[in-house]
C-alpha cells in the first residue's frame, strides 16, 4: 500500500517512531501554582459526553489519548508509542508500558478498548464524527491494540487523538461520577482536586507522569465568559493567563511592566448558518409580522444578498480590533482542501438590494438572528453589527444572544433561522468541518452533528463519502475542494472570519498559542 503524504494533512506516516514530547518533561518540578481565566464554560469532565472545544481542552489535563495532537495539528505519540496500517481497514498500535492511572492502577489495552467503544456507543453520539468508522477494537496482548475500521479512513489517527482514554473500571460510570471526581481518573499530567460547574476546575500535578512532571504544582482553570471580568482579574494579579484578551484592554496590558500580550493564528472559522430545510422558518416573517409564503433563505439569491450586505473587513478591523482575518471558505490558503474556485464575495449593499428584489423581496422581510454571548471573540458585538447591516438592505433584524450553555444545543439542533456558529478546524483540512457542518445529519454515519441549518446537498454528501474512504491524498484533496466550492458558491454557509489567538499573561510565564486555541497548562512554562 502506497501513501502520498503532505505537511498539511492531519494523517501521518504509516509508522510513527518519535520520542514523546510534552513541554513539562524538560521542566524541573516546582511548587508553583497557576491560575488561568478561560473564555468559555466547559460543561462536564466526562471526556466522552459532549465534544466541544472547552470540554475537550479541559479533559486533556486529566486524560491522555493514544495520539497527542501537537500545536500545529501534528500527530505525536502519547499512550501509543508507534502505529502502523496493517491493511486498508486495520491499524495496529503499540502501547506505552509502565503507565499508571492516577489511582495507581496499571494502564493496558483493555482501557483503550473500553474507552474507544464507550465514546463510539455513548447515547449522545457527540463523538460520532471521530468514532463512526470504528468497527471493532481488539488486542493480541496487553500492550497492543488493533483498530478495525468499516472503510479505509484517512483521518483515523486524527480521530483517535480526540478520544481520551479512561480506566476500564469506570467505563460504565455516568456523567455525575466524572464531575464529582470519582471517575475522573486518567493517566494525564494533572489529577482532579475539585470541580465547581460553571466556575472552576482545580488540579494537582501528577508527579509520576510518564512524560515528566508539569511546571505547576497546582492549577486552577476558572471559567469567566465575561471579557471585562477576565481582564480585571488579570490586571489585579488574580489570574496569570487569560484567553481572548479583549481589544479594549490590550494597550493597558502592553504598557504594564508585569504583563504581556501573546498572539497567534488559529484555524477557527466563524460563520452564519441558515435554516435551509423548513418551508416556513420560525424567526422570519413579513415586516407586518404576517407569515411569508415560503422560506426566503431557500433562495440562493437571498443568501448571497445577506453575504453581500455584511462588511466583513470592517467587522474584523473595528469590532474585533484586528483579531481575525476575513474568511471565504472553510480553510485559508495553503490548507488541505482550499479551493481557488470559491468566489470571494465583496461587500456590496446595493447589489444585495437588487438580489433581494430579483428574489421577490423588494421590501425585505423581518428576521431574528441568534448567537452566543462570550463564546467567540466579541460574538455579541459582531451579531449586532450584522443586524444593523442587514437592516440597511431592508431585512428588518432583531438580535438575540444567550449564554453558550443555553445556545449550543439549540443551534446544533436547528431551532433558529439565522445563527452564529464556529468550528475549530483542528485537522487543518476540509473534511473535519464539512462532515460536521454541511453533511446531511445521519446519526448512524456520524455526519451533520452540528448541521443546524439542515443542509442536505446530495452531491456534497456523495463527495464527503468518497473523501472519507479515499487514502490517496491527491484524489481526496480534489474531492474536498469540490465540497468547498459547492458549499460557499451556493452560500450554504456565510463565512465571516478566522479568529486570531490573543491572550494576556504575566511576564512570569512563556507559552506558544495553539492553532486549535486550546490553553493547555502543561505547555506553559515559567519564563526564563
C-alpha positions as CSV (number, residue, x, y, z in Angstrom):
1,X,0.0,0.0,0.0
2,X,1.4,3.4,-1.0
3,X,0.6,6.7,0.6
4,X,1.3,10.2,-0.7
5,X,2.0,12.5,2.3
6,X,1.8,16.2,2.8
7,X,2.8,18.5,5.7
8,X,-0.8,19.9,5.6
9,X,-2.6,16.6,6.1
10,X,-3.5,15.5,9.6
11,X,-2.8,11.9,8.8
12,X,0.8,11.0,9.4
13,X,3.1,8.2,8.2
14,X,2.4,4.5,8.5
15,X,4.8,4.2,11.3
16,X,5.5,7.0,13.9
17,X,8.6,6.4,15.9
18,X,9.4,9.6,17.8
19,X,10.5,10.5,21.2
20,X,7.3,11.6,23.1
21,X,7.5,15.3,23.6
22,X,5.5,17.3,26.0
23,X,6.6,20.6,27.5
24,X,6.7,19.5,31.1
25,X,9.2,16.8,30.5
26,X,12.1,19.3,30.4
27,X,10.9,21.4,33.3
28,X,12.0,20.6,36.8
29,X,9.1,20.2,39.2
30,X,8.5,23.3,41.3
31,X,5.9,24.3,44.0
32,X,4.2,26.9,41.8
33,X,0.6,27.5,41.2
34,X,-1.0,28.9,38.0
35,X,-4.5,30.4,37.5
36,X,-6.0,30.6,34.1
37,X,-9.1,32.6,33.0
38,X,-11.0,30.5,30.4
39,X,-13.2,32.4,28.0
40,X,-15.7,29.6,27.7
41,X,-17.6,27.3,30.1
42,X,-16.9,23.6,30.0
43,X,-19.9,21.6,31.0
44,X,-18.6,18.2,32.1
45,X,-15.4,16.2,32.9
46,X,-16.8,13.1,31.2
47,X,-14.5,13.1,28.2
48,X,-16.9,11.2,26.0
49,X,-20.1,13.0,26.8
50,X,-20.1,16.3,24.8
51,X,-17.4,17.1,22.2
52,X,-16.7,20.8,22.1
53,X,-13.6,22.8,22.4
54,X,-14.0,23.9,26.1
55,X,-14.8,20.4,27.2
56,X,-12.1,18.8,25.1
57,X,-9.4,21.2,26.3
58,X,-10.3,20.7,29.9
59,X,-10.2,16.9,29.6
60,X,-6.7,16.9,28.2
61,X,-5.3,17.9,31.5
62,X,-6.6,14.8,33.2
63,X,-6.8,12.2,30.4
64,X,-4.4,11.2,27.7
65,X,-5.1,9.8,24.2
66,X,-3.4,7.2,22.1
67,X,-2.0,10.0,20.0
68,X,-1.3,13.6,21.1
69,X,-2.3,16.5,18.9
70,X,0.6,18.9,18.6
71,X,0.3,22.7,18.4
72,X,0.4,22.6,14.6
73,X,-2.0,19.7,14.2
74,X,0.8,17.1,14.0
75,X,0.4,13.6,15.4
76,X,2.7,12.7,18.2
77,X,3.0,9.6,20.3
78,X,1.2,9.6,23.7
79,X,-0.2,6.4,25.1
80,X,0.7,4.8,21.8
81,X,4.4,4.8,21.1
82,X,4.1,3.7,17.5
83,X,1.5,2.6,14.9
84,X,1.1,1.1,11.5
85,X,-1.5,0.3,8.9
86,X,-1.8,-3.5,8.6
87,X,-4.1,-3.1,5.6
88,X,-6.7,-0.6,4.4
89,X,-9.0,-1.1,7.4
90,X,-6.8,-2.3,10.3
91,X,-4.4,-0.2,12.3
92,X,-2.0,-1.6,15.0
93,X,-0.9,0.5,18.0
94,X,1.8,-0.4,20.4
95,X,1.1,0.9,23.8
96,X,3.4,2.6,26.3
97,X,4.4,0.3,29.1
98,X,4.6,1.1,32.9
99,X,2.0,3.8,32.7
100,X,-0.3,4.1,35.7
101,X,-3.7,5.8,36.3
102,X,-3.9,8.5,39.0
103,X,-5.3,5.8,41.4
104,X,-2.2,3.7,40.9
105,X,-3.7,1.0,38.7
106,X,-1.9,-0.1,35.5
107,X,-2.9,1.1,32.1
108,X,-3.2,-1.5,29.3
109,X,-5.1,-2.5,26.2
110,X,-8.4,-3.1,28.0
111,X,-8.6,0.5,29.0
112,X,-8.1,1.5,25.3
113,X,-10.8,-0.9,24.2
114,X,-13.3,0.3,26.8
115,X,-12.6,4.0,26.0
116,X,-12.9,3.8,22.2
117,X,-16.1,1.7,22.4
118,X,-17.6,3.9,25.1
119,X,-17.0,7.0,23.0
120,X,-18.5,5.3,20.0
121,X,-21.6,4.0,21.7
122,X,-22.5,6.9,24.0
123,X,-26.2,7.8,23.5
124,X,-25.2,11.4,23.0
125,X,-23.3,10.4,19.8
126,X,-21.2,13.6,20.4
127,X,-18.0,11.9,19.2
128,X,-19.7,10.2,16.2
129,X,-17.6,12.3,13.8
130,X,-14.5,10.6,15.2
131,X,-15.8,7.1,16.0
132,X,-18.3,6.5,13.2
133,X,-15.8,4.4,11.2
134,X,-14.6,2.2,14.2
135,X,-16.0,-1.3,13.6
136,X,-14.1,-3.0,16.4
137,X,-11.1,-2.8,18.8
138,X,-9.2,-5.9,19.7
139,X,-6.0,-6.9,21.5
140,X,-3.5,-9.7,20.9
141,X,-1.6,-8.8,24.1
142,X,-1.8,-6.2,26.9
143,X,0.3,-3.6,25.1
144,X,-1.1,-3.8,21.6
145,X,-4.5,-2.9,20.2
146,X,-5.9,-3.3,16.7
147,X,-8.5,-0.8,15.5
148,X,-10.7,-2.1,12.7
149,X,-12.5,0.5,10.5
150,X,-15.6,-0.1,8.4
151,X,-14.0,1.7,5.5
152,X,-10.5,3.0,4.7
153,X,-10.2,6.0,6.9
154,X,-7.6,8.6,6.1
155,X,-8.3,10.5,9.3
156,X,-8.3,7.7,11.8
157,X,-5.1,9.0,13.5
158,X,-6.7,12.4,14.0
159,X,-9.9,10.8,15.2
160,X,-8.1,8.8,17.8
161,X,-6.3,11.8,19.1
162,X,-9.7,13.2,20.1
163,X,-10.7,10.3,22.2
164,X,-9.5,10.3,25.8
165,X,-8.5,7.1,27.5
166,X,-10.3,6.4,30.8
167,X,-9.8,3.5,33.1
168,X,-11.9,0.5,32.1
169,X,-13.0,0.3,35.7
170,X,-15.1,3.5,35.1
171,X,-16.4,2.7,31.6
172,X,-19.9,2.1,33.0
173,X,-19.9,5.3,35.2
174,X,-22.2,8.2,34.4
175,X,-21.5,11.9,33.9
176,X,-22.1,12.6,37.6
177,X,-19.3,10.2,38.6
178,X,-16.8,12.1,36.4
179,X,-18.0,15.5,37.5
180,X,-17.7,14.5,41.2
181,X,-14.1,13.3,40.6
182,X,-14.9,9.7,41.4
183,X,-14.4,8.6,37.8
184,X,-12.1,11.5,36.7
185,X,-9.1,9.2,36.9
186,X,-6.8,9.5,34.0
187,X,-3.1,9.0,33.1
188,X,-2.6,12.7,32.3
189,X,-0.3,15.4,33.7
190,X,-2.8,16.6,36.3
191,X,-5.0,15.0,38.9
192,X,-8.6,16.0,39.8
193,X,-8.9,18.1,43.0
194,X,-12.3,19.7,42.7
195,X,-14.8,20.9,40.1
196,X,-17.4,23.6,40.5
197,X,-19.6,23.6,37.4
198,X,-19.7,26.9,35.7
199,X,-17.0,28.3,37.9
200,X,-13.7,26.4,38.2
201,X,-11.6,23.2,38.0
202,X,-8.8,22.7,40.4
203,X,-6.0,20.3,39.5
204,X,-2.8,19.0,41.2
205,X,0.3,17.9,39.4
206,X,0.8,14.3,38.6
207,X,4.4,13.9,39.8
208,X,4.6,10.4,38.3
209,X,3.5,11.4,34.8
210,X,5.4,9.3,32.3
211,X,6.5,12.4,30.3
212,X,7.8,14.1,33.4
213,X,6.1,16.4,35.9
214,X,4.5,19.7,34.7
215,X,5.9,23.0,35.8
216,X,2.9,23.8,38.1
217,X,2.1,22.0,41.3
218,X,-1.5,23.3,41.4
219,X,-3.6,24.7,38.6
220,X,-7.0,26.5,38.7
221,X,-9.0,26.8,35.5
222,X,-11.6,29.5,36.1
223,X,-14.5,29.9,33.7
224,X,-15.0,33.6,33.1
225,X,-17.0,34.2,29.8
226,X,-17.2,38.0,30.6
227,X,-14.3,39.6,28.9
228,X,-14.2,42.6,31.2
229,X,-14.1,40.4,34.3
230,X,-11.3,38.3,32.8
231,X,-9.3,41.4,32.1
232,X,-9.9,42.8,35.6
233,X,-8.7,39.6,37.2
234,X,-5.5,39.6,35.1
235,X,-4.8,43.3,35.9
236,X,-5.3,42.6,39.6
237,X,-2.9,39.7,39.6
238,X,-5.6,37.2,40.5
239,X,-5.0,35.4,37.2
240,X,-1.7,34.5,35.4
241,X,-3.2,33.9,31.9
242,X,-6.5,34.8,30.3
243,X,-7.9,33.7,27.0
244,X,-9.3,36.1,24.4
245,X,-7.8,39.3,25.8
246,X,-10.4,42.0,24.9
247,X,-9.2,44.6,22.4
248,X,-10.0,47.5,24.8
249,X,-7.6,46.1,27.3
250,X,-4.6,45.4,25.1
251,X,-3.0,48.8,25.5
252,X,-3.2,48.5,29.3
253,X,-1.6,45.1,29.2
254,X,1.1,46.1,26.7
255,X,2.1,49.1,28.8
256,X,2.3,47.1,32.0
257,X,5.7,46.2,33.4
258,X,4.4,42.8,34.6
259,X,2.1,41.7,31.8
260,X,2.3,40.7,28.2
261,X,0.2,40.1,25.1
262,X,0.7,36.8,23.4
263,X,-0.6,36.4,19.8
264,X,-1.0,33.6,17.3
265,X,-3.2,32.5,14.4
266,X,-6.0,29.9,14.8
267,X,-7.8,27.7,12.3
268,X,-11.2,28.5,13.8
269,X,-13.8,29.7,11.3
270,X,-16.7,31.8,12.4
271,X,-19.8,31.6,10.2
272,X,-23.5,32.3,9.9
273,X,-25.7,29.3,9.4
274,X,-29.2,29.4,7.9
275,X,-32.4,27.4,8.0
276,X,-32.4,25.7,4.6
277,X,-34.8,22.8,5.5
278,X,-38.1,24.2,6.6
279,X,-40.7,25.8,4.2
280,X,-41.6,28.3,6.9
281,X,-38.7,29.3,9.2
282,X,-39.7,30.2,12.8
283,X,-37.9,33.5,13.1
284,X,-38.8,35.0,9.7
285,X,-41.9,36.9,8.8
286,X,-43.2,39.8,6.8
287,X,-42.5,43.3,8.1
288,X,-46.1,43.4,9.4
289,X,-45.5,40.2,11.3
290,X,-47.6,38.0,9.0
291,X,-46.2,34.7,7.8
292,X,-44.3,34.7,4.4
293,X,-45.3,32.5,1.6
294,X,-42.2,30.3,1.9
295,X,-38.7,30.5,3.5
296,X,-36.7,33.2,1.7
297,X,-33.4,31.5,2.9
298,X,-34.0,28.7,0.5
299,X,-33.4,31.1,-2.4
300,X,-29.7,31.3,-3.2
301,X,-30.2,35.0,-4.2
302,X,-31.3,35.9,-0.7
303,X,-28.5,34.0,0.9
304,X,-25.9,35.8,-1.3
305,X,-27.6,39.1,-0.6
306,X,-27.1,38.5,3.1
307,X,-23.4,37.8,2.5
308,X,-23.0,40.9,0.3
309,X,-24.7,43.1,2.9
310,X,-22.1,42.3,5.6
311,X,-19.0,44.4,5.6
312,X,-16.7,41.7,6.9
313,X,-13.4,43.7,6.7
314,X,-15.0,46.4,8.8
315,X,-16.1,43.9,11.4
316,X,-12.6,42.4,11.6
317,X,-11.0,45.8,11.8
318,X,-13.4,47.7,14.1
319,X,-15.5,45.2,16.0
320,X,-12.7,42.6,16.5
321,X,-9.9,45.2,16.6
322,X,-7.9,43.2,14.1
323,X,-8.2,39.9,16.0
324,X,-9.0,37.9,12.9
325,X,-8.9,37.7,9.1
326,X,-11.8,37.7,6.6
327,X,-12.9,34.1,5.6
328,X,-14.2,32.9,2.3
329,X,-14.3,29.2,2.9
330,X,-13.6,26.5,5.5
331,X,-9.8,26.9,5.4
332,X,-7.4,29.6,4.4
333,X,-4.8,29.3,1.6
334,X,-2.2,26.5,1.9
335,X,-4.5,24.3,3.9
336,X,-5.8,21.0,2.6
337,X,-9.0,21.4,0.5
338,X,-8.7,25.1,0.0
339,X,-10.1,25.9,-3.5
340,X,-9.1,28.8,-5.7
341,X,-12.5,28.4,-7.4
342,X,-14.5,29.7,-4.4
343,X,-15.8,33.1,-5.2
344,X,-14.6,35.9,-2.9
345,X,-17.8,37.8,-2.4
346,X,-17.2,41.5,-1.6
347,X,-19.3,44.0,0.4
348,X,-21.9,45.4,-1.9
349,X,-25.1,46.6,-0.2
350,X,-26.6,48.0,-3.5
351,X,-26.0,44.7,-5.2
352,X,-27.6,42.9,-2.2
353,X,-30.8,45.0,-2.6
354,X,-31.0,44.1,-6.3
355,X,-30.7,40.4,-5.5
356,X,-33.5,40.7,-2.9
357,X,-35.7,42.4,-5.4
358,X,-35.0,39.7,-8.0
359,X,-35.9,37.0,-5.4
360,X,-39.3,38.7,-4.8
361,X,-38.5,40.6,-1.7
362,X,-38.1,44.3,-2.8
363,X,-39.2,45.5,0.6
364,X,-37.3,42.8,2.5
365,X,-38.7,41.0,5.5
366,X,-38.3,40.6,9.3
367,X,-35.9,38.2,10.9
368,X,-34.3,37.4,14.3
369,X,-30.7,36.2,14.3
370,X,-29.4,34.3,17.3
371,X,-26.0,33.7,18.8
372,X,-24.0,33.1,21.9
373,X,-22.6,35.6,24.3
374,X,-19.0,35.2,25.3
375,X,-18.2,32.1,23.3
376,X,-16.4,33.6,20.4
377,X,-14.3,36.8,20.1
378,X,-16.7,39.7,20.5
379,X,-19.6,37.5,19.3
380,X,-22.4,39.7,20.6
381,X,-20.9,42.8,19.1
382,X,-20.4,41.0,15.8
383,X,-24.0,40.0,15.7
384,X,-25.2,43.5,16.5
385,X,-23.2,44.8,13.6
386,X,-24.6,42.1,11.3
387,X,-28.1,43.0,12.3
388,X,-27.5,46.7,11.5
389,X,-26.1,45.9,8.1
390,X,-29.0,43.6,7.2
391,X,-31.5,46.3,8.2
392,X,-29.8,48.7,5.7
393,X,-30.8,46.4,2.8
394,X,-34.4,46.0,4.0
395,X,-34.1,42.9,6.2
396,X,-35.5,44.3,9.5
397,X,-33.4,42.4,12.0
398,X,-33.5,41.7,15.8
399,X,-30.6,40.2,17.6
400,X,-31.0,37.7,20.4
401,X,-27.9,36.4,22.3
402,X,-27.8,33.9,25.2
403,X,-25.2,32.1,27.3
404,X,-23.4,29.2,25.5
405,X,-24.9,26.6,27.8
406,X,-28.3,27.6,26.6
407,X,-27.4,28.3,23.0
408,X,-25.2,25.3,21.9
409,X,-27.8,22.6,21.9
410,X,-30.5,24.8,20.3
411,X,-28.3,25.9,17.4
412,X,-26.9,22.4,16.6
413,X,-30.5,21.0,16.7
414,X,-31.6,23.6,14.1
415,X,-34.0,25.7,16.1
416,X,-33.0,29.1,14.6
417,X,-33.4,30.8,11.2
418,X,-30.1,32.6,11.0
419,X,-27.4,31.9,13.7
420,X,-23.8,32.4,14.5
421,X,-21.6,29.3,14.6
422,X,-17.9,28.4,14.7
423,X,-15.7,25.4,14.1
424,X,-12.1,24.9,15.1
425,X,-10.5,23.1,12.0
426,X,-8.0,21.2,14.1
427,X,-7.2,18.8,11.4
428,X,-6.1,21.6,9.1
429,X,-8.2,20.2,6.3
430,X,-11.7,20.5,4.9
431,X,-13.3,17.1,5.8
432,X,-13.4,17.9,9.5
433,X,-15.7,20.9,9.4
434,X,-17.6,19.8,6.3
435,X,-18.7,16.4,7.9
436,X,-19.9,18.2,11.0
437,X,-21.5,21.3,9.4
438,X,-22.7,20.6,5.9
439,X,-23.1,16.8,5.5
440,X,-26.6,15.6,6.0
441,X,-27.4,14.7,9.6
442,X,-27.2,10.9,9.8
443,X,-26.7,9.5,13.3
444,X,-25.5,6.1,12.1
445,X,-22.8,7.7,9.9
446,X,-22.0,10.3,12.5
447,X,-22.4,13.1,9.9
448,X,-24.0,16.5,10.3
449,X,-23.9,16.6,14.1
450,X,-23.7,20.4,14.0
451,X,-25.6,21.0,10.8
452,X,-28.0,23.4,12.4
453,X,-29.3,24.6,9.0
454,X,-30.5,21.3,7.8
455,X,-28.2,21.3,4.7
456,X,-28.8,18.2,2.6
457,X,-27.0,18.5,-0.8
458,X,-26.7,15.1,-2.4
459,X,-23.5,16.0,-4.3
460,X,-21.8,17.2,-1.1
461,X,-22.9,14.1,0.7
462,X,-21.5,11.9,-2.0
463,X,-18.2,13.8,-2.3
464,X,-17.7,13.5,1.5
465,X,-18.5,9.8,1.5
466,X,-15.9,9.3,-1.2
467,X,-13.3,11.6,0.5
468,X,-13.8,9.8,3.8
469,X,-12.8,6.4,2.2
470,X,-10.0,7.7,0.0
471,X,-6.5,7.2,1.1
472,X,-4.8,8.7,-1.9
473,X,-4.1,12.3,-0.8
474,X,-4.3,13.9,-4.3
475,X,-7.7,12.4,-5.1
476,X,-9.0,13.2,-1.6
477,X,-8.0,16.9,-1.9
478,X,-9.8,17.3,-5.2
479,X,-12.9,15.9,-3.7
480,X,-12.7,18.3,-0.7
481,X,-12.0,21.3,-2.9
482,X,-15.3,20.5,-4.7
483,X,-17.0,20.3,-1.3
484,X,-15.7,23.8,-0.5
485,X,-16.9,25.1,-3.9
486,X,-20.4,23.7,-3.6
487,X,-20.8,24.9,0.0
488,X,-19.7,28.5,-0.5
489,X,-20.5,29.2,-4.1
490,X,-24.1,28.3,-3.2
491,X,-23.8,30.3,0.0
492,X,-25.0,27.3,2.1
493,X,-22.9,28.9,4.9
494,X,-21.9,32.5,5.2
495,X,-18.2,32.7,6.1
496,X,-17.3,35.5,8.4
497,X,-13.7,35.3,9.7
498,X,-10.9,33.2,11.1
499,X,-10.2,34.0,14.7
500,X,-6.8,35.0,15.9
501,X,-5.5,33.9,19.3
502,X,-4.8,36.8,21.7
503,X,-4.0,36.1,25.3
504,X,-3.0,38.2,28.2
505,X,-0.4,36.8,30.6
506,X,2.0,37.5,33.3
507,X,5.6,38.1,32.1
508,X,6.5,35.3,34.6
509,X,5.3,32.7,32.1
510,X,6.0,31.7,28.5
511,X,3.8,29.9,26.0
512,X,3.1,29.5,22.3
513,X,-0.5,29.8,21.2
514,X,-2.0,26.7,19.6
515,X,-3.9,26.7,16.3
516,X,-6.8,24.9,18.0
517,X,-7.0,27.7,20.6
518,X,-6.7,25.2,23.5
519,X,-4.9,26.6,26.5
520,X,-3.1,23.6,27.9
521,X,-1.3,24.3,31.1
522,X,1.3,21.5,30.6
523,X,2.6,23.5,27.6
524,X,3.0,26.7,29.7
525,X,6.4,27.2,31.3
526,X,7.9,29.7,33.7
527,X,9.8,32.5,32.0
528,X,13.5,32.0,31.6
